[in-house]
Each structure stands twice: as C-alpha cells, then as structure tokens.
C-alpha cells in the first residue's frame, strides 16, 4: 500500500461484539481516496444501502483520508458515511477533530460498524484491540458530561465521538459530537442511538509518513502562502469566524427570516460576526493543523465555550426573531450538549411557528422568547412535552399538518441561511444536493455573492449547471481527501492533487482529482436512485419556485429551477430522469449495479 | 453573456494579448458551447460574433465558429474547464520558442502559475494534432503555451482564464527583462523557488 494509506478496514459488529480487520485493496483506495469517497464505495458495494437507515445491518463508516494526520493544511477532519434516517439518502457528515488522525494512528483507514447492542455501549478502538465498555451510567448525559466522564475513566490520548439525549431518544435531528465540533447534519446521532452506541473512542499514535517529504513540504508551503494571501482565509474567517457572512448576506437580500418569508432582517447587526467579536469572543479556535481557525472561543456565563457559527446564529436567532446575542449563544450551547443539529432544530421551530401563524399548530413554539425556545429544544431532544412534536424535523411536522410546503427543506434536510431566490445557482445546488438541503455540496454563494473565484450574475440561470457540477465534484474530492472546504477559497484542484501526489507517491493531477470527485458524486446518486429517489426529489420548497420575494435587493425573484436542472443533467451525462447513462458510468469505471468497491 | 465576451475581448486587445483578428474565447454550457466567430475582432465583438454549437456534434454553425473549435472542444472533453481563452502574447510566445516551460520569477506569476508548460505541434492552427497534445497539459495547469503560436487558458469563468492569460504575459515580460539584465544577477527571494520548475 502506498504511503498515506494504512490499507486496512476495521469491521465491528455491535450485536455480537466481534471485530475483524481486513485489507483495503490499493485500487479501491486509488479510485476513491478515503473519507466520503471510500465510505460511499464501501456502502454501495455491500448492497446495504438498500436497507432502512436504522436497520441494524445498515453500517456507519468512519473514515480518514490519505492526507489525514499529515502537515497538509486542515488535515485533521474525519468523515462519517451512513444512510440518513432524516433524509433517507446516502449521507456523509464531516467534522473537525482528532478522530480520523487517531484512527490512522491505530492502523486503519476506516472503521465500519453495524449491529445493535442490547445495552448501551461505548466502542473503544486502539491498535490491535477493540473493547466494548458498558455505558448505562452515561445514558441520559449530555455531550459535555459524557466526554468528561470518558476522559476521567479512560485517561488522555483518546479521540471521542459522543451522542447526547437527542441521539438516545432517536430524534432525527440528532448529531454526533467530536468535542465541540460535530458530524452535524442528517440525524446520524439517531443512528448511533438506535445501535445502543453512546460513544466511540479511538486511540492510536503510529506516525504517518509521506512518500516525498521534501516535495510535500514544498507543496504544503505553497498552499499555505495562498491561504495566507486570500482575504477570506487570512482575514474574514480568522477575525470573525463564519458569522462574518451575516451582514454580507443581509445586505444582498438572501438572509432568510421568519421561515424564509423574508430575506432580510433587522437582527443581522446584533447577531453579526462583528458583534460576536466585540461582545463575547475571547479568541479564535482552530482544528489541529489548521491555519484558518474559523472557530470562536467565547465567554458565556462565566465559562469559556465554543461560540456559535453563522448558520447557528441564523437558525436559532435571525430565523426565529431572537436578537439577543448571548441568549442565542446559550441556545447554541444547549443544542450542542443535547446533541441537536442547530440548523435543522432552528428551522423546524421556524416552520412550527409558521404553522402556528396559519392557525394549524395549536401552540406557539416561540412563546417565552429564547427561554421558551430552550424548553422546546429540551423537549425535542428528550421526546417529552409539546416540543417532542418537532423531534423529527420540519418535513415530517409540516406533512403531519397537511402543509408540506411550509418545511423549508430539500429531501427532508432543512436548508441553511441562504435564500436561493437571491442566488439562482445556489438554488440548483440545493435541489441537486444528494444529501438534501445543504450548502456544502456546492457553495455557489462563493461566485454569486463572495466573488470567488470571480463574481457572476447571481440572478442569471444559464451556465449555473456547470459551476454547480464543478463545485460538487471538487468538494466531493476534498471530502475524500478529508480536508476542510474552506481551503478551496484559496486552493484549486491542482493544489490538492500535488499534495496527494507528494503524500502517496503516485501520479495525480487536478483533473484526475476532479474525476474522483465525480465518481463519488455519481456513486451517491446511484445509491439514492436505487433507494427510490427520482428527479421529483431534485426540487425546492414551493415558496422558492412560486412566491417572489416581496422586498429587498432580491425583490421579485423566484428560482427558475427546471431549465437549470435540464442543463445540469445534460452536463452530468445523466438522462432526462436524472439517471447516469451507461456511457458516463463506463467513463468513471463504475458498474451499473455496484461491485466496483 | 455577450457583454462579458465583449468586455474581455476589448481588454485582451488593448492589453496587447491578441492581434487585430487573432485569439478566441469560448464557454461551455452543458453539452453546448459558445465560441467567438472565425475572423471576429475580439476588440470589437458584436452579438453576432458569438456562435453556439454542440460540444460533441457538429451543426451548421461550425462553419462560422473559430478555427480553433477543435481545440476548445478537446479541452472541454479532457478537463473540467467551463471557459477557454486563447491569446497570442508576444513575450510568452517568444519564450515558448526557446523553453520547454515558462517559470515566472515575479511574485504574482509565482503564486498563480508557478510553471507554464510548453507543448509543440508541427501544424499549429486548429489542428487535430494540437487537440491531442495541448489538453493533457491543462489537466494540472491553468494555462499552457503552444510553441510559436500562443497560450490557451482555462477556468470556471472567462474572467479567470483572462486573468491567468494576463498574468502569464506580465510574467514573461519581466522574465525577458531580467534576462536582459543578466539572469545570473537574479536575487532570489522566494522559499522553494528551486522547485518551481517541477510544478
């Protein structure tokens, strides 16, 4: 096996409490790299992608990448692939933190686990050993108390992934915590909980090596120069964190408020990155080896905690009409401890409020302001009280009241903080995201609003298919290297390819890397099609297609989705129904019915 | 889209990156592409100077399209480019006649380009030979030179391809000037500069 990979997969069965290591073929790693690409390749090749997401046989796959643990910028992230119980799609979540580095240190590129433990369990992985620790005493604890208890019990040196009460009770908005970072979206915390898995511990320190140390050092240096030269990665994110986006999005009229009934908010100033910096921030926080450090350390109620990100300030603040920065930061702290995806949780409360406004929901989810919302989040996570009605997200809630259009979600996943009526390409990116309403599969906000790489007309539709596809493919490749997306503000495919080539000692070029990304995206598409999704699922909430924005800089706009979707499919080499053609599959070296793993 | 072609074409001409009727540009739109007309003056583009045709399949419009259509199509097939700009930069083209790669020594060129490969073909205009030898050079570089002819740059947007075209010629001019001073007088200021020629 080339440098950069361990060439080994650890398979664990939580039902039988057995484990085994197996070889990962070099060709598999070369074709899929690691992380998200490896995860979907293993999942689809197993045929288990056809199972119910909460079936004990449906695996979860934790994966590192060929650059994980190296000096490459941001090489301290981890990928988690599974079927999402929220969206019913193949799903990859990605978190900063040491889990992937420890996994490689223990001798594995990936960990596959399946089954269901009869009693709550902690899975502990270390070099040459796997232990199943009792977790009854941890069940019911929040993420912070769980991590503290495990650190006290097992000592230092472990990477930890935990779930809070939301995952235990099976809320489909539950996430998986890696300290104060999260595998945030898609309800994968519920998948942990359904398997009786309270936490995953991984320890391993075996050093990694790269094939060409001098060459690798040079390429890393060049990449760092570019990151340092780009104002987003050297100024905006380090100084203000991701909430630097708040006032920018508000200014151009794409900042949703009141469940996307408005696209600007008077609360943007109070919840801005500048306000956070002035009032609460005590410093920046980065994942190990990250030169950007987008995280915030804030002081709140006398303790230092991780601060809210932009999407959270929006979902639990702007979208709910809550403008007290400290109160929103407390909601963030609470949601993190309960193990809730802040975007989906906030958006579901916003949808509930619209149902209340329509006279359908008999109780006001915003009653009591921020304190009332805190109670709803507790109820949502613990499955008790009125808020329990929200525990499976906005799509199920709105459907239950006969108004599915009130859910601001795509494929069941709540949308983030960008109204696509003010950025047509982002609308296409939402609709075609294979994990649902997500801005991270393709961030067309970059060219449409942030002028990266250059500014394009955000209201134009023609040409957006190509931009979306290139972004989706590049992001899939970066997720398979398991680096941070933020690097792509400054780096292109040719830079990532040179990092890969120097690390693993194989020929790699930028176009080859984009092809790996396309292969990954196509595999995810195939898995979703085989699960029954169709073109009809590549759509947006009716509001974006039929209700023009009433005011603001994006006034009068709706998303012209269908022509963009037609162009997108043709460009992808898919048929009119959104199915990859045999020619395209051959081009990517994929078998029509799996088996390429 | 026309306005973008018009403005960038004017800029290419005024910057001296093309001759009066030289150069061409295109963008890919799915399985279609829009390319400048054969013989169009890029500095004075009119709406009728933009020709839309198939990425794979010929239609009647190919008779009006730039003679470099075959090269543009080949680039789109071999790479994920969404835009191509072809220029005739004087200094960069001169360097392509004596070098196998142009390695900038100025700061901007070093950051953006590192190294620009040169490929060669006996028949340099609109030929299948160019369509074969040029695209591989663009798999890992944003711009490449065709010896004695000019540069082909790629990007997600026309403006990106224009930017690297402009950067290359500026770097080439600086490089030529430094050589006039005597290359052995160059005072190196960059970390890792000895590796740029392998980028």
Interface residues (C-beta under 8 A of the other chain):
Chain A: X215 X218 X221 X222 X225 X226 X229 X447 X453 X454 X456 X462 X463 X465 X466 X467 X470 X473 X492 X493 X494 X497 X498 X509 X510 X511 X512 X514 X567 X568 X570 X571
Chain B: X1 X27 X28 X29 X30 X31 X78 X79 X80 X82 X111 X114 X138 X139 X140 X141 X142 X155 X156 X157 X159 X160 X163 X191 X192 X195 X199
